[in-house]
């Protein structure tokens, strides 16, 4: 198959290379030489694209026309322009080698097809515009812009190409739904972040409030590290006066076995702490006449009022009332509150059982549920060989169990007390007692109630431990003279080694207008006597006490006194009582 640009194609015509077209193909033109069609024939300019169709298939060509030679026709211009408009490379038109309708008088054979646009006839050809050849990689001559036909004149558009305009897309709803889903999902994430931030802020606020509240409570209770309490700053006397305490004395009378048990119920409204101070019957008390007695004798012989006064004088407290509780009333009280739970420390036999080997009424163990009868038996039980303090502590357990089961509502507690049918000693009333017990019940249920035993030495006097830990800290005891003309309280401790020295000193002090407070007997002896005062304002009282006892002024010194007296005296071996 021959290339249309082959220089040897179509006879002996000679062509010369003049350049390359825009597609990189060689462009030739007929070389100058003798006229191959006849003398005087003119050389036609080369037109690689327009002459082919201008000669052979130009507009108006009649392949069936008769006659010798067809007249030359103008080349067909589909856009109505004259001259050589380059329409690009066109496909070759097949040539069948003959012209229909020819006869003997005309040309008998068709000239060979010239792929470069030169006709086979020897007649003159119309001159068409010649494309200026150019060398590759060189800018060609600038052509004048030609008006172009509409770009879409020959394009073949299909209907489906316009589906997005004429017909709604099937997945449009799916796209919208997906967009909505994405938007909703984003909104949910943002909302979740906002809620998380709100929770974090709320948590931080709560923690800050808790921290502030905790620090405030510790400061209020005096437990904040680095902050001294009022006791550290101003001493025990000021601390006792700064705290508000309500104190009621309870005397349990065993109507069957005899004997009494005493407890001081303390409600410290400042520190929100409740305490039952168990007072041993051996505690030495001083009567109004200056006589010395014990707590047990005072309760039985002197009565509640005198005993309360003696306790206030000995302990420096302010007892507001006395509650006499007989064992039958205790049994009713326990039954009214619906039994109590106590950690018992001993097996208790039934007092009414005739057989000594009978099953114990109260079993030893933790969390024992006691009815009224069982509570009375346990509170009054004192085992063989036990100290009196063991029975006193069991009474304290029962009282704490009752408070845990009693109603915390003042009205309901008052109703319970009224149901007992007690006859209270003035000035204590059923309403006052009910409200007081309701407050202690609230503390007991919250774990802010405890029992403490008041330490008492063999002689009935208070030990130094009792003065510091119980009398001052719990009871807030302080020796004070509320009235200007009130007698000064003097505590006397015998360190002479002679027992009757205490009685003689008591008589002398009472005659001198002082209040005698027994300090008991010392464990050893002292060579010299001492008269001690705590406050500078009590120095003169201390000097008067020394003179009353016949002691020298040099025995007077400032120091620590007992919690229930303004002046403390230690009688040494140099003390000589008046005969």
C-alpha positions in Angstrom: 0.0 0.0 0.0 1.5 3.3 -1.1 1.9 6.3 1.1 0.0 9.3 -0.4 3.0 11.4 0.1 5.4 9.0 -1.8 7.3 11.1 -4.4 7.3 8.3 -6.9 3.7 7.6 -7.0 1.6 8.5 -10.1 4.2 8.4 -12.9 7.4 10.1 -13.5 6.5 13.4 -11.9 9.2 14.9 -9.8 8.5 16.4 -6.4 10.6 18.2 -3.9 10.3 18.3 -0.1 9.3 21.7 1.2 8.6 21.0 4.9 6.3 19.2 7.3 2.7 19.8 8.2 1.3 20.2 11.8 1.2 16.4 12.2 4.9 16.0 11.4 4.3 14.5 7.9 6.5 15.6 4.9 5.0 18.0 2.5 6.1 18.0 -1.2 5.5 20.0 -4.3 6.0 19.4 -7.9 9.4 20.2 -9.0 9.9 22.7 -11.9 10.4 20.8 -15.3 9.0 20.2 -18.8 5.3 20.3 -19.3 4.1 16.7 -19.2 0.6 17.4 -20.6 1.5 19.7 -23.4 3.4 22.7 -24.3 2.6 25.9 -22.6 0.8 24.2 -19.7 1.0 26.2 -16.4 2.2 24.5 -13.2 -0.6 24.4 -10.6 0.2 25.4 -7.1 0.3 22.6 -4.5 -2.7 22.3 -2.2 -2.7 19.1 -0.2 -6.2 19.4 1.0 -8.4 21.4 -1.3 -7.3 20.4 -4.8 -8.2 16.8 -4.5 -11.8 17.5 -3.9 -11.9 20.7 -6.1 -11.0 18.7 -9.2 -12.6 15.4 -8.7 -15.6 16.0 -6.5 -16.1 19.7 -6.6 -19.6 21.1 -6.2 -21.5 20.8 -9.6 -19.5 17.9 -11.0 -21.6 15.6 -13.1 -20.1 12.1 -13.4 -22.6 11.2 -16.1 -22.2 14.2 -18.3 -21.4 13.6 -22.0 -19.0 15.5 -24.1 -15.4 15.8 -24.7 -14.1 17.7 -21.6 -15.8 19.0 -18.6 -15.5 22.6 -17.8 -13.4 23.2 -14.7 -15.5 23.7 -11.6 -14.9 25.9 -8.5 -13.8 23.9 -5.5 -16.5 23.2 -2.9 -16.4 25.3 0.2 -18.9 24.0 2.7 -18.7 27.3 4.7 -19.1 29.6 1.7 -15.6 30.9 1.6 -13.4 31.3 -1.4 -9.8 30.3 -1.4 -8.0 27.6 0.4 -9.6 27.2 3.9 -7.8 24.3 5.5 -10.3 21.8 6.9 -7.7 19.4 8.0 -6.9 15.9 6.6 -9.8 14.4 4.7 -10.2 10.7 3.8 -9.4 9.9 0.1 -12.3 9.4 -2.3 -12.0 6.1 -4.3 -11.4 6.4 -8.0 -12.8 3.7 -10.3 -10.7 4.6 -13.3 -13.5 5.7 -15.7 -16.0 8.4 -16.2 -19.5 7.2 -16.8 -21.1 8.5 -20.0 -18.0 9.0 -22.0 -17.8 8.1 -25.7 -15.3 7.8 -28.5 -15.1 11.4 -29.3 -14.1 12.4 -25.8 -11.4 11.3 -23.5 -11.5 7.5 -23.6 -9.7 6.8 -20.2 -9.6 8.4 -16.7 -6.3 9.9 -15.7 -4.6 8.2 -12.7 -5.6 9.6 -9.3 -3.3 12.2 -8.0 -3.3 12.2 -4.2 -1.8 15.7 -4.2 -4.7 17.3 -6.0 -3.4 17.6 -9.6 -6.0 16.6 -12.3 -5.1 14.1 -15.1 -6.4 16.4 -17.8 -4.2 18.9 -19.5 -6.7 21.7 -19.4 -6.1 24.7 -17.2 -7.0 24.2 -13.4 -8.5 26.8 -11.2 -6.0 28.4 -8.9 -6.7 27.8 -5.3 -5.2 29.2 -2.1 -1.9 27.6 -1.4 -1.0 26.6 2.2 2.3 28.1 3.1 4.7 25.4 4.1 6.8 25.7 7.2 9.7 24.0 8.7 9.1 22.0 11.9 10.1 23.6 15.2 9.7 27.0 13.5 6.8 29.3 14.0 4.7 29.4 11.0 3.2 32.5 9.4 0.4 34.1 11.3 -2.9 33.3 9.6 -5.8 35.6 9.7 -8.6 34.3 12.0 -11.3 32.8 10.0 -14.9 32.7 11.1 -15.8 29.3 12.2 -18.9 27.4 12.0 -20.9 26.6 15.1 -18.9 24.2 17.2 -21.8 21.9 17.6 -22.9 21.8 14.0 -21.5 18.4 13.3 -21.4 17.0 16.8 -23.6 14.1 17.7 -25.2 14.5 21.1 -27.1 11.7 22.8 -30.1 12.0 25.0 -28.5 10.3 28.0 -26.0 13.0 28.1 -28.7 15.4 29.2 -30.2 13.1 31.8 -29.1 15.2 34.7 -31.1 18.1 33.2 -34.2 16.5 31.8 -34.7 13.7 34.2 -34.2 13.6 38.1 -31.4 11.4 39.2 -32.4 8.2 40.9 -29.9 8.6 43.7 -30.7 12.3 44.5 -32.8 11.3 47.5 -30.0 9.0 48.7 -27.6 11.9 48.5 -29.9 14.1 50.5 -30.4 11.5 53.1 -26.7 10.9 53.4 -26.1 14.6 53.8 -28.7 14.8 56.5 -27.2 11.8 58.2 -23.8 13.3 58.1 -25.1 16.6 59.5 -27.1 14.9 62.2 -24.1 12.8 63.2 -21.9 15.9 63.4 -24.5 17.7 65.5 -24.7 14.7 67.9 -21.0 14.7 68.3 -20.9 18.4 69.1 -23.8 17.9 71.6 -21.9 15.0 73.2 -18.8 17.2 73.6 -20.9 20.0 75.1 -22.4 17.6 77.6 -19.0 16.2 78.5 -17.7 19.7 79.1 -20.7 20.6 81.2 -20.2 17.4 83.3 -16.5 18.3 83.8 -17.4 21.8 84.9 -20.1 20.5 87.3 -17.6 18.0 88.8 -15.0 20.6 89.4 -17.5 22.9 91.1 -18.7 20.0 93.3 -15.2 19.1 94.3 -14.4 22.7 95.1 -17.4 23.0 97.3 -16.6 19.8 99.1 -13.0 20.9 99.6 -14.2 24.3 101.0 -16.8 22.6 103.2 -14.2 20.2 104.5 -11.7 22.9 105.3 -14.4 24.9 107.0 -15.5 22.0 109.1 -11.9 21.3 110.2 -11.4 24.9 111.0 -14.7 25.1 112.9 -13.9 21.9 114.9 -10.3 23.0 115.6 -8.8 20.1 113.7 -7.2 22.0 110.9 -3.4 21.3 110.9 -1.4 24.4 111.8 -4.4 26.2 113.4 -4.5 26.0 117.1 -7.8 25.5 119.0 -9.2 27.8 121.5 -7.8 25.5 124.1 -4.3 26.1 122.9 -4.6 29.8 122.7 -6.5 30.8 125.8 -6.2 27.8 128.1 -8.7 25.2 129.4 -10.9 27.7 131.2 -11.6 29.8 128.2 -12.1 26.7 126.0 -14.7 25.3 128.4 -16.6 28.6 128.4 -16.4 28.9 124.5 -18.2 25.5 124.0 -21.8 25.0 124.7 -22.7 21.8 126.6 -25.9 20.4 127.9 -25.5 18.0 130.8 -28.1 15.8 132.5 -27.3 13.3 135.3 -28.9 9.9 135.2 -29.2 7.7 138.3 -30.2 4.1 137.7 -31.8 2.6 140.8 -31.8 -1.2 141.1 -35.1 -1.8 142.8 -34.4 -5.5 143.4 -30.7 -5.9 143.9 -30.1 -2.4 145.4 -27.4 0.1 144.5 -27.2 2.9 142.0 -25.3 3.7 138.9 -24.6 7.3 137.7 -23.9 8.6 134.2 -23.6 12.2 133.0 -25.1 12.6 129.5 -23.3 15.4 127.7 -24.4 17.0 124.4 -21.7 19.3 123.1 -23.6 21.4 120.7 -20.5 23.2 119.6 -18.5 20.2 118.4 -21.6 18.0 117.7 -20.4 15.3 120.0 -22.3 13.2 122.5 -20.8 11.5 125.5 -21.9 9.4 128.5 -19.5 10.0 131.3 -19.7 7.1 133.7 -19.1 8.4 137.3 -17.9 5.8 139.8 -19.8 5.6 143.1 -16.5 6.0 145.0 -16.1 9.6 143.8 -15.6 11.8 146.9 -18.0 14.7 147.2 -18.3 17.6 149.6 -21.6 18.5 151.1 -23.0 22.0 151.8 -21.9 21.7 155.4 -18.3 20.9 154.3 -18.6 17.2 155.1 -17.1 14.6 152.8 -19.1 11.8 151.3 -19.2 9.6 148.3 -21.4 9.7 145.3 -23.3 6.5 146.2 -24.1 7.8 149.7 -25.1 11.2 148.3 -27.6 9.7 145.9 -29.1 7.5 148.5 -29.1 9.9 151.5 -28.9 13.5 150.2 -31.2 13.2 147.2 -30.9 14.4 143.6 -30.7 18.2 144.2 -27.9 17.9 146.8 -26.0 15.4 144.7 -26.2 17.6 141.6 -24.8 20.5 143.6 -22.0 18.4 144.9 -21.1 17.1 141.5 -21.1 20.7 140.1 -18.8 21.7 142.9 -16.5 18.7 142.5 -16.3 18.6 138.7 -16.8 22.3 138.0 -19.7 21.5 135.7 -23.2 22.9 135.3 -25.7 20.0 135.5 -29.1 21.1 134.2 -31.2 18.4 135.7 -31.4 14.9 137.2 -33.2 11.9 135.7 -34.0 9.1 138.2 -34.4 5.9 136.2 -35.6 2.9 138.2 -35.0 -0.5 136.6 -38.7 -1.2 135.9 -38.8 2.0 133.8 -35.6 1.0 132.0 -37.3 -2.3 131.1 -40.4 -0.4 129.7 -38.2 2.1 127.8 -36.2 -0.7 126.1 -39.5 -2.4 125.1 -40.9 0.9 123.8 -38.0 1.5 121.5 -38.2 -2.0 120.1 -35.3 -3.8 121.8 -31.6 -2.8 121.6 -28.4 -4.3 120.1 -25.4 -4.5 122.4 -22.0 -6.1 122.2 -22.2 -8.1 125.4 -19.0 -9.1 127.3 -20.5 -11.7 129.7 -23.2 -14.3 130.1 -25.9 -13.1 132.4 -28.2 -15.6 134.2 -31.9 -15.0 134.6 -32.4 -13.6 138.1 -35.8 -15.4 138.3 -34.4 -18.8 137.3 -34.5 -21.3 140.1 -32.0 -23.7 138.5 -28.5 -22.4 138.5 -27.6 -24.4 135.5 -30.4 -22.9 133.4 -29.7 -21.3 130.0 -28.3 -17.7 130.4 -30.7 -14.9 129.8 -28.0 -12.9 128.0 -25.4 -14.5 125.9 -21.9 -13.1 125.5 -21.2 -11.9 121.9 -21.4 -9.1 119.4 -24.6 -7.7 118.2 -26.8 -9.3 120.9 -30.5 -8.2 120.7 -31.7 -7.4 124.2 -35.3 -7.1 125.3 -36.3 -4.9 128.3 -35.8 -7.6 130.8 -32.5 -8.7 129.3 -31.3 -5.1 129.2 -32.0 -4.6 132.9 -30.2 -7.8 133.8 -27.2 -6.9 131.7 -27.0 -3.3 133.0 -27.0 -4.3 136.6 -24.8 -7.4 136.3 -21.5 -7.5 138.2 -19.7 -10.8 138.0 -17.9 -12.5 140.8 -14.6 -10.8 141.4 -15.3 -7.9 139.1 -14.7 -4.3 139.9 -17.6 -1.9 140.2 -16.5 -0.1 137.1 -17.3 -3.3 135.0 -21.0 -3.0 135.9 -20.9 0.7 135.3 -19.6 0.2 131.8 -22.4 -2.3 131.0 -24.9 0.4 132.1 -23.3 2.8 129.7 -23.7 0.2 126.9 -27.4 -0.1 127.5 -27.9 3.7 127.6 -26.1 4.0 124.3 -28.2 1.2 122.8 -31.4 3.0 123.9 -30.3 6.3 122.4 -29.6 4.6 119.0 -33.2 3.2 118.9 -35.0 6.2 120.3 -36.6 8.6 117.8 -34.6 11.6 116.8 -37.7 13.7 116.5 -38.2 15.8 119.7 -42.0 15.4 119.7 -41.8 11.6 119.3 -39.1 11.3 121.9 -41.2 13.4 124.3 -44.2 11.1 123.7 -42.0 8.1 124.6 -41.0 9.7 127.9 -44.6 10.6 128.7 -45.6 7.0 128.0 -43.2 5.9 130.7 -45.1 7.8 133.4 -42.0 9.0 135.2 -42.1 11.5 138.0 -39.2 13.8 137.2 -37.3 16.0 139.7 -37.7 19.7 139.0 -36.6 21.7 137.2 -36.4 18.9 134.5 -39.6 18.4 132.5 -40.8 15.7 130.2 -40.5 18.1 127.2 -36.9 19.1 128.2 -35.9 15.5 128.7 -37.5 14.3 125.4 -35.8 17.1 123.4 -32.5 16.4 125.0 -32.6 12.7 124.4 -33.7 13.2 120.8 -30.5 15.3 120.2 -28.3 12.6 121.7 -30.2 10.0 119.6 -29.3 11.8 116.4 -25.6 11.9 117.4 -25.7 8.2 118.4 -27.2 7.1 115.1 -24.5 9.1 113.3 -21.6 7.5 115.2 -20.9 10.7 117.2 -21.7 9.3 120.7 -19.3 7.5 123.0 -18.9 6.5 126.6 -16.0 7.5 128.9 -15.2 6.3 132.4 -14.2 9.0 134.9 -10.9 7.9 136.5 -11.1 8.0 140.3 -8.4 7.0 142.7 -8.7 4.8 145.7 -9.4 7.7 148.0 -12.2 8.9 145.8 -10.3 11.9 144.4 -9.9 12.6 140.8 -6.6 11.8 139.2 -4.6 14.2 137.1 -5.7 12.2 134.0 -9.3 12.8 134.9 -8.8 16.5 135.3 -7.2 16.9 131.9 -9.1 14.4 129.6 -12.6 14.1 131.0 -13.4 16.9 133.4 -11.9 19.7 131.2 -12.3 18.3 127.7 -15.6 16.5 127.9 -17.5 18.1 130.8 -15.9 21.5 130.3 -15.3 21.6 134.0 -13.8 24.8 135.4 -13.5 26.1 138.9 -15.2 29.4 138.9 -16.9 31.8 141.2 -19.9 33.1 139.3 -20.6 35.7 142.0 -18.3 38.2 143.4 -18.9 37.2 147.0 -18.9 33.4 146.3 -16.5 31.2 148.2 -13.2 30.3 146.6 -12.9 26.6 145.9 -9.8 24.9 147.2 -8.6 21.5 146.3 -6.6 19.7 149.0 -4.3 16.7 148.3 -2.7 14.9 151.3 1.0 14.1 150.9 1.9 14.1 154.6 1.6 10.4 155.0 -0.9 10.9 157.8 -4.6 10.2 156.9 -6.3 12.6 159.3 -4.5 15.7 158.0 -7.1 16.0 155.2 -10.0 16.2 157.6 -8.3 18.8 159.8 -7.4 21.0 156.7 -11.0 20.7 155.5 -12.4 22.1 158.8 -10.0 24.9 158.8 -10.8 26.0 155.3 -14.5 25.7 155.8 -14.3 27.9 158.8 -12.2 30.4 156.8 -15.0 30.8 154.2 -13.5 28.6 151.5 -15.1 25.7 149.6 -13.3 22.5 150.2 -12.7 20.1 147.4 -11.1 16.8 148.1 -8.0 16.0 146.1 -7.5 12.6 147.6 -4.3 11.2 148.9 -1.0 11.3 147.1 0.9 8.1 146.3 3.9 9.3 148.1 4.9 12.0 150.6 6.2 15.5 150.0 8.5 17.4 152.4 7.1 20.8 151.8 3.6 22.0 151.2 2.5 24.0 148.1 -0.3 26.4 147.4 -0.8 26.9 143.6 -2.9 29.3 141.7 -3.4 29.4 137.9 -4.5 32.9 137.1 -2.8 36.1 138.3 -6.0 37.4 139.7 -6.2 34.4 142.1 -2.8 35.1 143.7 -4.4 37.0 146.6 -6.8 34.1 147.2 -3.9 31.7 147.3 -2.1 33.9 149.8 -5.2 33.8 152.0 -5.5 30.1 151.8 -1.8 29.7 152.9 -2.4 31.9 155.9 -5.5 30.0 156.8 -3.6 26.7 156.8 -0.6 28.2 158.6 1.7 27.9 155.7 4.4 30.4 154.8 4.1 32.9 151.9 6.9 31.2 150.2 4.7 28.1 149.6 2.5 30.2 147.2 3.4 29.8 143.5 1.7 30.1 140.2 1.2 26.8 138.3 -1.3 24.3 137.2 -4.4 23.7 139.3 -7.0 21.0 139.3 -9.9 21.6 136.9 -12.5 21.9 139.6 -10.7 24.4 141.9 -9.2 27.9 141.7 -6.5 27.0 144.2 -4.8 23.7 144.7 -3.1 22.7 148.0 -0.6 19.9 148.4 -0.1 19.2 152.2 3.5 18.2 152.9 5.2 17.0 156.0 5.8 20.6 157.1 2.1 21.1 157.6 1.1 21.3 161.3 -2.6 21.5 161.8 -4.0 23.6 164.7 -4.8 21.6 167.7 
